[in-house]
Amino acid sequence: MKVIKTIAEARALRRQLTGSLGFVPTMGYLHEGHLTLVRHSRAENRHTAVSIFVNPTQFSPKEDYQSYPRDEARDLAMLEAERTDFVFMPSEEEIYPRAFSTWVEVTRITDRLEGAVRPGHFRGVATVVNKLFNIIEPTRAYFGQKDAQQVTVIQRMAADLNMNLQVVVAPTVREPDGLAMSSRNVYLTPAGRKAAPVLFRSLQLAREMWAKGEKDAGRLRQAVTAHIEAEPLARLDYVSVADTETLEELSVIDRPALVSLAVKLGKPRLMDNILLG
Ligand code: PAF
């Protein structure tokens, strides 16, 4: 496994490759969800590259950029065990040199859900992912369904800017009790960790109602809200039943829908989602 730190090295390496290249962008502190993406990439491509870069521009000043969990040695050992071919680990200056002034802004779908509570977040994500795509030039890029809005934003960007790659989305990887895997789960206290499966349980409840014929999105939102509010540690940020492409809230579920929610469990804020239809 080659570890590269500069854009020049990444480009030189890319020029030597023949055949398809799968790419898994990450912010490190890897877990089974990331490794599943690496396995998908390895199964579908001749080469696999992973990037580890905690992207400062997708954190607001009051978010956890400085304290975001990092463990380079552990990440590299995990990627080596998965037989990753290349790891790109640039410095902040490499990605954002002093004169950096260009941003990628995906409109409309970024002003709701996570975008409404984290202004500028998706501008940072779209910009860094665009840059990483330009540097790595992958054939396919792999993202987890766990970050559903991020996936929608990246798919929109790739289509709108005619990017010459395929965006592949892999299902959310869960702990045995249903908690969606996330690097931020380490922030959970023991009591928060015990309460955390309430997110997935509330989504399953929504799925059951829908499977039994409930098409009223408002009733699904109410049921999820009541389920979350019954957990004393949980503070619901939002629950959404939205069109999967536009992320506009639905009143009637007459097309494929994304049910998503964000919940605070003490300090950590967890997100989860399911697709209906
Ligand atoms: O999902 C993440 O880890 C990040 O948002 C990404 C896609 C690597 C961009 O920094």
Boltz pocket constraint, residues with backbone or C-beta under 6 A from the ligand:
constraints:
  - pocket:
      binder: B
      contacts: [[A, 25], [A, 26], [A, 27], [A, 53], [A, 55], [A, 58], [A, 124], [A, 125], [A, 128], [A, 129], [A, 147], [A, 150]]
      max_distance: 6.0
